[in-house]
Amino acid sequence: MGEYRVTTDLQAEEWQLKNQARGHIFFADDVKSDDTDAGPNPVEYLTGAVNSCIAMSAGMVIKSKQYPVTNFRVTTHAETKDLGHAKSVVDQMTINLSFDTPLTPEEQQKFVDFVLHVSTVYQTVSQSVK
C-alpha cells in the first residue's frame, strides 16, 4: 500500500540523532540539558506517531462521513518497563481522546471504534503495547 523511508544519522553531540524523511529533517535526542535538547526522544516520537495517526484518521473519518465533530484531541501517556541489562520496552500507553459533538454516546463510541480501526500506527502498536 505504501512505502516509507527515513534515514537517521548519529550526530557528534552525544545521543543526538538527525532524521530525514523526504525533504523533512527532524532531530531526536535523549539529553537532560536544555543547552543541547534538539528534539523529542524516540519514545516521545513513537507516542507522537500514534497520536498523529489517530488524529489524522479522525480527520479523514470526520470529512468522509461528515460527522459533526470539532476540537478533536489525542493525549497519550506512555510508560516504559526496564528489562534489565540496559534494555527497556514501551510497556503501555494510555490514550485519551476528547472532542466536541452532538452525537449520542453510542454514536461517539462507533466513531472512536472506526477511527482506531483505520489508524495504521495505532493498529501496529496495539499489537505489542497494552
N, C-alpha and C positions, 0 to 999 in steps of 0.2 A: 504494500500500500504506500509506504513512504520510506525514504532512506535519509538518514541524518548523519552529519559528520562534524565532530568537534575536535579540535586539536588543542592539546594542553602542553605548555612548556613550563618546567620548573625554573623559577627566577633566582637571581643571585641573593635577593632578600630571603632570609630563612622562612620557609613554609609558604612562600608566596607563589601563586600559580597564575599564568596568563592563558586564558582560554580564547579560542576564536571559533565562532560558528558563522558561516557565510562571511559577511562583512562586519560582524559584530565582535568586539573584543570586550571581555569581562574578566575581572580578577577574582580569585578566591585566596583565602589565607586562613591561618589559624593562629594569629598572634594576639597577644594580650595588651599590646601597646597601641595607643591612638596614633602614634607617630608613623607606624608602618601598616596600619589597618587599611588594606586596599579593597576589601570586599567581604562578603559573607563567607563562612566556612562551608565545606562540602555538605554537611547535614542541613544547614540553612538553605543551600541551593536545592537539595532534594525536597525539602519541605516547600520551598517556593515553587518548585516544578509541579508538585502535587496540587498546591493551591491554584496556580495559574491554569493548569489543565482543567480543574473543576470549574473555575470561573469562566474560562473560555467556552467550555461545554455548555454551561448555563446560558451564556450569551447567545450561543447558537440555537439552543432549545427555545429560549425566550423569543428570539426573532422568528424562527421557523414555525412555531406553534402559536405565535402572537399571545404569549402569556402576559398577563398584567403584573409583571414582577419588576420592581425597581430596587435600587440600593443593595444589590447582591454583594455579599462579602464572605470571604473564607478566612478563618483564623485557625491555625493549627499549632498544637504543642507537640513537639517530637521529643522522645526520650531514648537515650542510648543505654545499652547494657554492657558492662565491662565483662569480657570473656576471659580475662587474664592474658598474660604474655603479650601485652600491648595490643590486644585485639578487642574490638567492640563492634556492636551492630546497632542499627536503629531497631529498637525493640517494640516500640508502639508509637502511634500517633493518635491524638485526639483532635478530630476535625469538627469545627463548629461552623455552621452556615447560618447566615442571617440575611433577611430580605424583607421588603415590604410588599404586601399583596392583599387583595381582597379574596383570594382563593380560600376555599374551605380547608380545614386541617387535612382531610382526605386527599384533596386535590394538591395541596402543598407536598404531602408525602409522595404522591405519584410523580410530581415534578422532580423532587430531590432524587428519588429512586432512578428516574430516567437519566438525569444529569450524571449521576455516578456510574450508571450502566454504560454511557457513551464516553466517559472520560478515560482516555488511553493510559495516562500516567497513574491515575488512581487505581484502575484495574490491575495494572502491573505491580504496583507497590503493595496493594491489598492482598496479594497472594503470599507475601512473606512478612508483612508487618501487621501486628494487631491494630 
